[in-house]
Amino acid sequence: MQDSLEADLLAAHLMPFARDQAAWTDAYMTAMSRSDPLAEPRHVEQAARSAWQSHGWAHPAVVAHLEHTLGPLDED
C-alpha cells in the first residue's frame, strides 16, 4: 500500500497530469482510495469536486494525500 502512495507522489514531480475536471477528479479518487480504502465513494467524490475547485492547478494525487493527512485544504 505505501509503495503505491509513494509512487503517486514521485510521479507527481515527473509526469504531467490531466487538467480537465473529470480526469483530475478520477485521479484524485484513485489516490484517495489508496489512502483510505474504506472511505465511502460518495464522500470521496464530493471531496474530489471540492478539491478541484480550489486546487485543480495541483497534481491530484498530491492534493488527495495532503487532504487525507490534514483534512480539506480549502477550510480555515
N, C-alpha and C positions, 0 to 999 in steps of 0.2 A: 504494500500500500504506500509506504513512504517513498519508494522508488518512483512511483508514478507522479506523486506530488512534486518531488524534486525535478523530475524530467519536465513537467509542465513549466516550472519556474525557470529552469535553464533555457528551455525553448523560447520563453518569452523574450529573452535577450537576443536570440539568434534569428528567430523566424517572424515574418510579418503575420498579422492576424486579420481576419475579416472585419471590416468596419461597418457593415450593414447590421441593422438591429437583429434580424433573425439569426444570422450566423454567429454574431457576438453573444447573443443570449444562449444559443445552443452550446457554445464553448464554455461559457460561464457555468451552465447547468452541469455539463460533463465534469468540470473541475470540482464543483461543489459536491457532486455525487461521490467523488473520490474522497473528499474531506469528511463528508457526513453521509454515509450510505443509508442511514435510517431517516433522513430528513424527508418530509412529505413533499412530493413533487410539486404540488400546487403552491406551497410556500416558497420553494426554490425558484419556481418560475416568476412569482411576484417579486422576489428579491432580485432576480436577474433583470427584470424590466426596470425596476427602480435604479439598480446599479448602472445600467446602460444610459439612463437619462443623465446621471451625474458624472459617470466615469467611463463612458464609451470610448474615450480617447485612449484609455489604457488597455493593456493586454487583459482579456477576460479571466485568464487563469490566475493572474496576479491579484486582480480585484477579488475574485472568489476566495482565494486563500487568505487574503487580508481580512475580508469580511467574516470568514469562518473563525478566525482568531480574535478579531477585535470587535466584531459586530458591524452593523451597517455603517459605511463610511460617510454617508450623507446626513447623519443625525448629529446634533450638537450634544 
